[in-house]
Amino acid sequence: MGVPGPVKRVRELLRSLNGDAGYGRALLASCALLLAMTATGDAGRALLRYDRAALAAGQLWRLFSAHLVHLDLHHALLNCLGLVLMWALFARDYRPRQWLIVTLAAMAAIDAGLWLWDSTVRWYVGSSGVLHGFMAAGTVARLRRGETEGWVLAAFLAGKLAWEQGVGPLPLSGSDPVVVDAHLYGVAGGLVAAAFLRHRSQPL
């Protein structure tokens, strides 16, 4: 008995999201998690966000949850689109456990950076800093394989960070407040993680 048409089309979609159905399911689950966390509303955001005063009081879960909750649905959807783009570009450059290391390293770098060097940032939410960490780690893999696009990605990432540090958020960032230093710290975390990880010699 053959595979039903709709099921086959779903499987093909999942594979197209980067290489096989397992990677596709993981991507969809990640986006669903971001949207679900945001659906908790104002009360959930207040409980889960990076909050300097609450962290000082010992609410350490916020160091993790802050990167999963967003300002609103629009903000969450933008970060989901960013995740899809990072996934399409880089997912197969490292193994899943290695990407978990990159994720945790980017989160830790952002948390440490905001705590140590951005004392004026009282609260923070969003995944964009971690996404920048993904891009940094993926770019390192491309450079190590000697791929020309690695240099293009590196130039883009360096230019974006320079603009944000010198001018502010990119014009396409929208009206939502952007903590651009989180992008810088996320890149630092991604680079540190990538320095200790062995990328795949053939990503696909």
KEKE-3310 file (N, C-alpha, C; in steps of 0.2 Angstrom, whole numbers, plus 5000, padded with zeros to 4 digits):
npx = (5004:5003:5010:4999:4994:4993:5001:5013:5017:5018:5029:5039:5040:5045:5057:5063:5065:5077:5086:5082:5067:5068:5075:5067:5055:5061:5063:5050:5045:5053:5049:5036:5037:5042:5031:5022:5027:5026:5012:5008:5006:5005:5007:5014:5026:5031:5035:5044:5054:5071:5075:5083:5082:5074:5082:5093:5086:5087:5080:5083:5079:5076:5087:5087:5074:5071:5075:5066:5054:5043:5040:5027:5015:5019:5033:5037:5034:5043:5055:5054:5054:5067:5073:5070:5077:5090:5091:5089:5100:5111:5109:5113:5127:5132:5130:5115:5117:5128:5123:5115:5124:5130:5118:5116:5128:5127:5116:5121:5132:5125:5117:5127:5134:5124:5122:5134:5139:5129:5121:5111:5101:5086:5077:5074:5069:5067:5073:5083:5096:5102:5100:5109:5120:5119:5121:5134:5141:5138:5144:5157:5159:5158:5169:5179:5178:5183:5174:5168:5156:5157:5165:5158:5146:5153:5157:5145:5139:5149:5148:5134:5134:5143:5136:5125:5131:5137:5127:5114:5099:5095:5086:5076:5072:5060:5047:5048:5057:5075:5088:5103:5115:5114:5114:5127:5133:5128:5134:5147:5146:5142:5154:5163:5159:5159:5173:5177:5170:5169:5165:5154:5162:5155:5141:5128)
npy = (4994:5011:5027:5039:5053:5067:5064:5061:5073:5081:5075:5077:5091:5093:5087:5096:5107:5105:5094:5081:5073:5072:5083:5093:5092:5095:5108:5114:5111:5119:5132:5131:5130:5143:5151:5146:5150:5164:5165:5165:5178:5194:5191:5179:5184:5193:5184:5177:5184:5191:5199:5211:5214:5204:5193:5196:5193:5180:5172:5162:5155:5163:5166:5157:5156:5169:5170:5163:5169:5182:5199:5201:5193:5196:5199:5187:5179:5185:5181:5168:5166:5171:5160:5150:5154:5153:5140:5134:5138:5134:5122:5108:5110:5107:5094:5089:5089:5097:5109:5112:5115:5127:5135:5136:5142:5154:5159:5160:5169:5181:5183:5185:5196:5206:5207:5210:5221:5229:5237:5245:5240:5234:5224:5211:5202:5189:5180:5184:5187:5174:5169:5176:5171:5158:5161:5165:5154:5145:5152:5151:5137:5137:5145:5137:5126:5132:5139:5151:5158:5159:5170:5180:5179:5182:5195:5201:5199:5205:5218:5221:5221:5231:5242:5242:5244:5257:5265:5261:5250:5241:5249:5240:5234:5237:5244:5239:5239:5236:5227:5230:5226:5213:5205:5206:5200:5187:5183:5182:5172:5162:5161:5157:5144:5138:5137:5127:5116:5102:5104:5098:5090:5089:5096:5092)
npz = (5000:4995:5000:5007:4997:5003:5015:5009:5003:5014:5020:5011:5011:5024:5023:5014:5022:5028:5023:5029:5035:5049:5053:5048:5056:5069:5067:5065:5077:5085:5081:5085:5099:5102:5098:5106:5119:5118:5117:5130:5134:5142:5156:5156:5149:5158:5168:5162:5155:5153:5167:5176:5190:5195:5192:5201:5212:5212:5202:5192:5181:5171:5163:5153:5148:5144:5131:5123:5124:5118:5113:5107:5096:5082:5084:5088:5076:5067:5072:5071:5057:5055:5061:5052:5041:5045:5048:5035:5029:5037:5045:5043:5045:5057:5069:5078:5092:5093:5089:5099:5109:5103:5104:5118:5122:5115:5122:5135:5133:5129:5141:5150:5145:5145:5158:5164:5156:5151:5161:5161:5154:5158:5156:5144:5130:5117:5103:5094:5096:5099:5086:5079:5084:5079:5065:5066:5070:5059:5049:5052:5050:5036:5032:5036:5028:5016:5008:4996:4999:5013:5016:5011:5020:5032:5030:5028:5041:5050:5045:5048:5062:5065:5060:5068:5081:5078:5073:5076:5077:5062:5048:5043:5055:5061:5072:5085:5100:5100:5107:5103:5107:5111:5100:5096:5107:5106:5094:5098:5107:5098:5090:5100:5103:5091:5089:5096:5091:5079:5063:5050:5036:5024:5022:5017)
capx = (5000:5007:5009:4994:4997:4995:5006:5019:5018:5021:5036:5043:5040:5049:5064:5065:5067:5085:5090:5078:5061:5069:5077:5061:5051:5064:5062:5043:5044:5056:5045:5030:5039:5043:5025:5018:5029:5023:5005:5007:5004:5009:5009:5020:5032:5034:5038:5050:5059:5077:5074:5088:5080:5072:5088:5096:5083:5088:5075:5088:5077:5075:5093:5085:5067:5071:5077:5061:5048:5044:5036:5021:5015:5023:5040:5039:5034:5049:5061:5053:5056:5074:5076:5069:5082:5096:5090:5090:5107:5116:5107:5117:5134:5134:5126:5110:5120:5133:5119:5113:5130:5130:5112:5118:5134:5125:5112:5126:5135:5120:5115:5133:5135:5119:5123:5141:5141:5123:5117:5105:5095:5082:5073:5075:5066:5068:5078:5087:5103:5104:5100:5115:5125:5119:5124:5142:5144:5138:5149:5164:5160:5159:5176:5184:5178:5185:5169:5168:5151:5159:5168:5152:5143:5157:5157:5138:5138:5153:5145:5128:5136:5147:5131:5121:5135:5138:5121:5108:5096:5094:5080:5071:5070:5053:5046:5049:5064:5080:5094:5108:5121:5112:5116:5135:5135:5126:5139:5153:5145:5142:5161:5167:5156:5162:5180:5178:5166:5171:5160:5154:5165:5150:5135:5122)
capy = (5000:5017:5032:5044:5059:5072:5063:5061:5080:5084:5072:5081:5098:5092:5086:5102:5112:5105:5088:5075:5074:5073:5090:5097:5091:5099:5116:5115:5110:5125:5137:5130:5132:5151:5154:5144:5154:5170:5165:5166:5184:5199:5188:5175:5188:5196:5179:5173:5188:5193:5205:5212:5214:5197:5189:5198:5190:5172:5169:5161:5152:5169:5166:5153:5157:5175:5169:5159:5173:5188:5205:5199:5188:5199:5198:5179:5177:5187:5177:5161:5167:5171:5153:5146:5156:5151:5133:5133:5140:5131:5116:5102:5111:5103:5089:5092:5090:5103:5115:5113:5118:5133:5138:5137:5146:5160:5162:5162:5175:5186:5184:5187:5202:5211:5208:5213:5227:5233:5237:5250:5235:5231:5218:5209:5196:5187:5175:5187:5186:5167:5168:5179:5165:5152:5163:5166:5147:5142:5156:5148:5131:5138:5147:5132:5122:5136:5141:5158:5161:5160:5176:5185:5179:5185:5202:5204:5199:5211:5225:5222:5222:5238:5247:5242:5247:5264:5269:5258:5245:5242:5252:5235:5231:5238:5248:5236:5240:5231:5228:5227:5222:5206:5202:5206:5195:5181:5181:5180:5165:5157:5160:5153:5137:5135:5136:5120:5111:5100:5105:5093:5092:5089:5097:5090)
capz = (5000:4995:5005:5004:4994:5008:5019:5006:5002:5021:5021:5006:5014:5030:5020:5011:5027:5028:5022:5030:5039:5056:5054:5047:5062:5074:5065:5066:5085:5088:5080:5089:5106:5102:5097:5112:5124:5117:5118:5137:5135:5147:5162:5155:5147:5164:5172:5159:5152:5157:5171:5180:5197:5197:5192:5207:5218:5212:5198:5187:5175:5166:5159:5148:5146:5140:5124:5120:5124:5113:5114:5104:5090:5077:5085:5088:5069:5064:5074:5068:5050:5055:5062:5046:5036:5048:5047:5028:5027:5041:5049:5042:5046:5063:5072:5083:5099:5092:5088:5106:5112:5100:5107:5125:5122:5113:5127:5140:5131:5129:5148:5154:5142:5147:5165:5165:5152:5150:5167:5160:5151:5164:5154:5137:5127:5110:5100:5088:5098:5098:5079:5077:5086:5074:5059:5067:5070:5052:5044:5053:5046:5028:5031:5037:5022:5011:5003:4995:5002:5020:5016:5010:5026:5037:5028:5030:5048:5053:5043:5052:5069:5065:5059:5074:5086:5077:5071:5079:5073:5054:5046:5043:5061:5063:5077:5091:5103:5098:5111:5098:5110:5112:5094:5097:5112:5103:5089:5102:5110:5093:5088:5105:5103:5084:5089:5099:5088:5073:5058:5045:5030:5019:5026:5014)
cpx = (5004:5006:5004:4997:4998:5000:5013:5022:5021:5028:5041:5045:5045:5056:5067:5068:5074:5087:5086:5072:5062:5071:5071:5056:5054:5063:5055:5042:5047:5052:5038:5031:5039:5036:5021:5020:5026:5016:5003:5005:5008:5011:5015:5026:5035:5037:5044:5055:5065:5075:5079:5087:5078:5077:5092:5093:5083:5083:5079:5086:5076:5081:5091:5079:5067:5072:5071:5054:5049:5039:5028:5021:5019:5030:5042:5039:5040:5055:5060:5055:5064:5077:5075:5075:5089:5097:5092:5097:5112:5115:5111:5125:5137:5129:5121:5113:5125:5129:5116:5118:5130:5124:5114:5123:5132:5120:5116:5129:5131:5119:5121:5135:5130:5120:5129:5142:5135:5119:5111:5099:5092:5079:5074:5071:5068:5074:5083:5094:5106:5104:5106:5121:5125:5122:5132:5145:5144:5143:5156:5165:5161:5166:5181:5184:5181:5180:5169:5162:5152:5161:5162:5148:5146:5157:5150:5137:5142:5150:5139:5130:5139:5141:5127:5125:5136:5132:5115:5105:5095:5087:5074:5069:5063:5053:5047:5056:5069:5086:5100:5114:5120:5114:5124:5137:5133:5131:5145:5152:5145:5149:5165:5165:5159:5169:5182:5174:5169:5165:5160:5158:5161:5144:5128:5123)
cpy = (5006:5022:5037:5050:5065:5071:5063:5068:5083:5081:5076:5088:5098:5091:5092:5107:5111:5097:5081:5077:5075:5081:5095:5097:5095:5106:5118:5115:5117:5131:5137:5132:5140:5154:5152:5149:5161:5171:5165:5173:5189:5195:5183:5178:5191:5191:5176:5177:5189:5199:5205:5211:5207:5192:5190:5194:5182:5169:5167:5158:5157:5169:5162:5155:5164:5175:5165:5164:5179:5193:5204:5194:5190:5198:5191:5177:5179:5183:5170:5161:5167:5164:5149:5147:5153:5143:5131:5133:5135:5124:5110:5104:5108:5098:5092:5093:5096:5109:5117:5117:5126:5138:5140:5142:5153:5163:5164:5168:5181:5188:5187:5195:5207:5212:5212:5220:5231:5234:5241:5246:5232:5225:5217:5202:5195:5183:5178:5186:5179:5166:5171:5174:5160:5154:5163:5159:5144:5146:5153:5141:5132:5141:5142:5127:5126:5138:5148:5161:5163:5167:5182:5185:5183:5193:5205:5204:5204:5217:5226:5224:5229:5243:5248:5246:5255:5268:5267:5252:5246:5245:5246:5232:5232:5243:5245:5238:5235:5232:5225:5224:5215:5202:5201:5200:5188:5179:5179:5173:5160:5156:5156:5146:5134:5134:5129:5114:5109:5100:5099:5095:5092:5090:5094:5083)
cpz = (5000:5000:5003:5002:4999:5013:5016:5005:5009:5022:5017:5009:5020:5028:5017:5016:5030:5028:5023:5035:5046:5058:5053:5053:5068:5073:5067:5074:5088:5087:5084:5096:5106:5102:5104:5118:5124:5118:5126:5139:5140:5153:5161:5153:5154:5169:5169:5156:5156:5161:5176:5188:5199:5197:5199:5213:5217:5207:5191:5181:5169:5161:5153:5144:5142:5133:5120:5120:5120:5115:5112:5098:5084:5078:5085:5080:5065:5065:5072:5060:5050:5056:5056:5041:5039:5047:5040:5026:5031:5045:5049:5043:5052:5065:5077:5089:5099:5092:5095:5110:5110:5103:5114:5126:5120:5119:5133:5139:5131:5137:5151:5151:5145:5155:5167:5162:5150:5156:5166:5156:5157:5162:5146:5136:5120:5109:5095:5090:5097:5090:5076:5079:5081:5067:5060:5067:5063:5048:5046:5050:5039:5027:5031:5031:5015:5006:5003:4999:5010:5021:5015:5016:5031:5036:5030:5038:5052:5051:5047:5059:5069:5064:5065:5080:5085:5076:5075:5075:5066:5053:5046:5049:5064:5069:5084:5094:5102:5103:5106:5101:5111:5106:5094:5102:5109:5098:5093:5105:5104:5090:5093:5104:5096:5085:5092:5096:5081:5068:5053:5039:5024:5022:5023:5011)
residu = (MET:GLY:VAL:PRO:GLY:PRO:VAL:LYS:ARG:VAL:ARG:GLU:LEU:LEU:ARG:SER:LEU:ASN:GLY:ASP:ALA:GLY:TYR:GLY:ARG:ALA:LEU:LEU:ALA:SER:CYS:ALA:LEU:LEU:LEU:ALA:MET:THR:ALA:THR:GLY:ASP:ALA:GLY:ARG:ALA:LEU:LEU:ARG:TYR:ASP:ARG:ALA:ALA:LEU:ALA:ALA:GLY:GLN:LEU:TRP:ARG:LEU:PHE:SER:ALA:HIS:LEU:VAL:HIS:LEU:ASP:LEU:HIS:HIS:ALA:LEU:LEU:ASN:CYS:LEU:GLY:LEU:VAL:LEU:MET:TRP:ALA:LEU:PHE:ALA:ARG:ASP:TYR:ARG:PRO:ARG:GLN:TRP:LEU:ILE:VAL:THR:LEU:ALA:ALA:MET:ALA:ALA:ILE:ASP:ALA:GLY:LEU:TRP:LEU:TRP:ASP:SER:THR:VAL:ARG:TRP:TYR:VAL:GLY:SER:SER:GLY:VAL:LEU:HIS:GLY:PHE:MET:ALA:ALA:GLY:THR:VAL:ALA:ARG:LEU:ARG:ARG:GLY:GLU:THR:GLU:GLY:TRP:VAL:LEU:ALA:ALA:PHE:LEU:ALA:GLY:LYS:LEU:ALA:TRP:GLU:GLN:GLY:VAL:GLY:PRO:LEU:PRO:LEU:SER:GLY:SER:ASP:PRO:VAL:VAL:VAL:ASP:ALA:HIS:LEU:TYR:GLY:VAL:ALA:GLY:GLY:LEU:VAL:ALA:ALA:ALA:PHE:LEU:ARG:HIS:ARG:SER:GLN:PRO:LEU)
# end
